[in-house]
Amino acid sequence: MLKKALPFLTLLLLLSQLYGFAQSNQVTGKVTGSDNSPLVGVSIQISGTTQGAITDVDGNYRVEVPGNGSLIFSYIGYKNQTVPVNNRSVINVVLESDATALQEVVVTALGIKKEERKLGYSVSKVGGEVLNVAREANVANSLSGRVSGLNVAGTSGGPGSSARINIRGVTSFSGSSSPLIVINGVPMDNSNRGSSGEWGGADQGDGIGNINPDDIETMTVLKGSTASALYGSRAANGVIQITTKSGVKGKTTIEYNTNLQFDKAVDNTDWQYEYGQGTQGVRPVDVASAALSGRNSWGERLDGVPTIQSDGQLHPYSAVKDNIENFYRTAASWTNTVAISGGGDRGTYRLSLSNLDGQSILRNSGLDRKTVNFNTSYEITKKLSFNLMANYIDQKDKNRPYLSDAPMNANNIVFLATNVDQASLAPGYDASNNGLETAWSDDIYATNPWFVVNQFKNDISRRRLISAISARYQFFDFLSLQARVGYDFSSDRRFTVNPYGTLFSSNGEGSLEALYQGTRLELNTDALLSFSKNINDDFSIDASVGGNFRRNNTESTRLYGGQFIVPYLYTPTNTRTRNSEYLYTALETPSVYYTADFSYKYLTLSTTGRYDTFSSLPRGNRSLFTPSVSTSFVFSDLLNTPALNYGKIRASYAETSGEPAQPYQTAFYYNVNNPINGVARGSFDSKLPNANLKPFSLNEIEIGTEMKFLDNRLGLDVTYFDRKTEGEIVSASLSSSTGFNSRSVNLGSTSNRGIELMVSGNPIRSAFNWNTSFNFTKLKNEVLDIDQSENPSPLQTGTYRPLNGNISIVKGLPIAQVMAYDYKRDANGNVIVGANGVPLRGDLKPMGSGLPNLYGGWNNDFSYKNFNLSFLIDFKYNNKVLSATEHYSYVRGLNKATLVGRENGVVAEGVKEDGSVNETVVPAYIYYPQLANNVSAVSVLDGSFIKFRQLTLGYTFTPTLLTRTPFQSIGLSLVGRNLFTIMKHTDNIDPENTISSLVTYAGVEGGSLPFARTYGFTVNVKFK
């Protein structure tokens, strides 16, 4: 509907906006600074209109303006100047530098605006313009490499997949280390609705992935605990504050933004193409042997001789190297957004409608997201005003891809034998045999990829309303009261079917995996009494006191059953067996808090405090007070150094807290399960309740400095932080003799220390302008304690399908430690080889964290006249990848390392258990699979990388060029994301490929969609 209305709307705007300047005067002139140098790109606006011009490379301008009108000159870093025309034809203007431009206002906790110079902690702001030109379906991924201290990693699960966001490291054993997402001062739900594990599953997206980038004005990252302390436990890991766009008084703007991008799968494999399909060194000789060896390249040397394959046809026994390119499609993603904004003397408004049609590189998969956003503010009286924000999302995901080792995972195509064309597997089913899946490998649970593409159903839909309404009453100039209600309600539906004809299903009759309906409510009500007054010219006080009541409810039902009676009729009533589930959770947290800033000239002292009561914890242990204190010292105010424009030292200390990741861990709760022969079954959780649980605490110290030099051409921002958690809630194992498997206890402790650096510069400031910034984070994460024993066993959190490695928490090492079996060695370090000629398995050892401890990015923006060019390079170092792809490449004979010994067998370098030199010859097709199973260390890779992340090239048609058109401006941009990798150490995968956004699976790779390269264009049109 929106797409159909766009041409009509555009035509209507063209007709209604055309007008001339027949009675206007032409004014020319030059704009300079106080040093008489020309200023390039100064905005000249005709007062009372949206029309105007900008200065050229010499500071000159030309504009049509009524003789009795006025011109408004504005330029960043300079004071605005309004000049009456008075029928003049030449007006030259000298703009005065604005020292207050350095006093930038930022949005802090609870939506409170503060001068940046008064903040005693680190805050970073990202403008919306860098998020919506070259865009991601999940806007969180656009933050990668742009903010020091922030580490973002997306799940390789198609458009709209969830993102793992960590600020200053990971603090939680449970994996819930994401920051709180806040929209216009109101917290929103950012839960991961479902993810993949070692047994498969689909990533079902998170909360921030529903937000339309076109509606975002800024994203402010509150990094430290002091910055986020007012939000309580949910902000223990920081806050990302989203401010949405709003209208401007006295100015009506109609804007249309279209973005068309194309994703292309990148083939990162570097397989051997010397030997082809087969087992034990023999190629397939009939259809049955071909079907069993479709994923094995242990055959003969490729020679081009026609050979039988699983489709019953003869195909050349030759290398096929373009399977990934041909199986995955070039996927278009088209976003269209129309917005109208404006306002009068007493209020503003903005309404936008957006549609995203995003295809996945996996055929028959993608998402459709429609968004309506409305913002308005209105002054009812001189003292009373109100604001309303409503964001409605209707998103439909078609066939969300399964990842990891799941049946119905089409990404197993990557293991296709080196001489088999993926097209030979199509359509994946036998239409003459009730649509039965066509076998292609030795494992019926490895579903034929073309069967998945053509038959699988995994549809997810979400309708969501994020809204907030607030009212402010200004008693006096210095005293106001604000009341606010934030409402975030979502309704999810999931429909997942193993289709009729699926080989692993009973009698090939398929099954209904889930007909799921779920709702989630996040309700926040708060009130804030604020006092702000300048006591005298040197001393001021800003203080607020308030309270919040949070309620979070979830409710869901699931129907499932086996064996469809009528083929292809996928309804619950058409299954031979039917079962159901029902889940409900509820959380409440009442809170009170205060904040106070005391400023004297160049010194500011700030303090906050919050008192929370958690319903998820037992009486007596559910309340906690968390304070913070910070200070900022603007030392440049004491100095008279021309080279130093601005200098500040800041320091802070804060305490925050956290509750259990899940409620109902303090008492017994019973379930009524599906009946057997009509008799209902009861059960209780295998986790022993703990009536003594209490909130864990997090303490953080932060010290930093910010300086700007050489007329703001060079900026430096450095921060050191040290944060520590105590009483982390962990799951401790229990003996099965107790009748339980585990118990939640307050025993864990972690430490995160690090340095954040941001260097920004404006090396060239003339007709050609260059802005550059480099950010860098070095982090040291350490598990200080797990269960208060001297040598605690590692706490396993996740694993991968080969099941010979896992992700664990290990005392004395960083969280998300990759555990793998090393080679067994003797006292001299020699590899010990078994009697069968294959190296023996050694100890299960930590190999490194799945999370990087060194990351950052380099961003550059160039402009010349109306042209602009920008690019972003980002990097991550020192993380490990537990790669299922690498494991199976050894098992299936795809890895180039398996070429050694193909003809004459392999003799492992090492000694036998008796100390003698190993001389046993083992066939390659036996040696390498057993080696990979015994020694999972061969599947642990270095995940470090440097990537050319983003490139944009644009041209802007300015008002001067569009004087006699209905357009205020037109911007055209060519865009690219993930264009190429500058450096990596993973030969057969992209180091960012992941199956889950959860920290518990950080570093696990295998069975995900290939990494995609994105290119396209963006057009932005603003009408007069």
Secondary structure, DSSP 4 states (H G I P E B T S, - for coil): -HHHHHHHHHHHHHHHH----TTPEEEEEEEE-TTS-B-TT-EEEETTSS-EEE--TTSEEEEEE-TT-EEEEE-TTB--EEEE-TT-SB--EEPPB-GGGGS-EEE-GGG-EEEGGG-SS-EEEEEGGGTSSS--SSGGGGGTTTSTTEEEEE-SSSTT--EEEEESS---TTS--PPEEEETTEEE--------BTTB-B----SGGGS-GGGEEEEEEE-SHHHHGGGGGGGTT-EEEEEE---BTTB-EEEEEEEEEEEEE--------SB-SBBTTB---SHHHHHHTTT-B-SPBP---EEE-TTS-EEES-----HHHHHSPPEEEEEEEEEEEEE-SSEEEEEEEEEEEEE-SSTT-EEEEEEEEEEEEEESSSSEEEEEEEEEEEEEEESPPB-TT-TT-GGGGGG--TT--GGGGTT-EEGGGTTEEPP-SS-TTS--HHHHHHH-EEEEEEEEEEEEEEEEEEEETTEEEEEEEEEEEEEEEEEEEE-TT-TTSGGG--EEEEEEEEEEEEEEEEEEEEEEEESSSSEEEEEEEEEEEEEEEEEEEEEEEEEESSTT---GGGEEEEEEEEEEEEEEEEEEEEEEEEEETTEEEEEEEEEEE-TTS-TTSSEEEEEEEEEEE-GGGT---TTEEEEEEEEEEEEEEE--SSS--SS--EEEEEEETTEEEEEE-SEEP-TT---EEEEEEEEEEEEEETTTTEEEEEEEEEEEEEEEEEEEE--GGGT-SEEEEEEEEEEEEEEEEEEEEEEEESSEEEEEEEEEEEEEEEEEESSSSSSPPPEEEEE-TT-SEEEEE-TTS-SSEEEEEEE-B-TTSPBEE-TTSSBPEEEEEEEEESS-SEEEEEEEEEEETTEEEEEEEEEEES-EEEEHHHHHHHHTT-SGGGGTTTTT-B--SSEETTSPBP---B-HHHHHHHHHHH-GGGGEEE--EEEEEEEEEEEEE-TTTTTTSSEEEEEEEEEEEEEEEEEES-SSS-TT--S-SSGGGTTEESSPPPPEEEEEEEEEEEE-
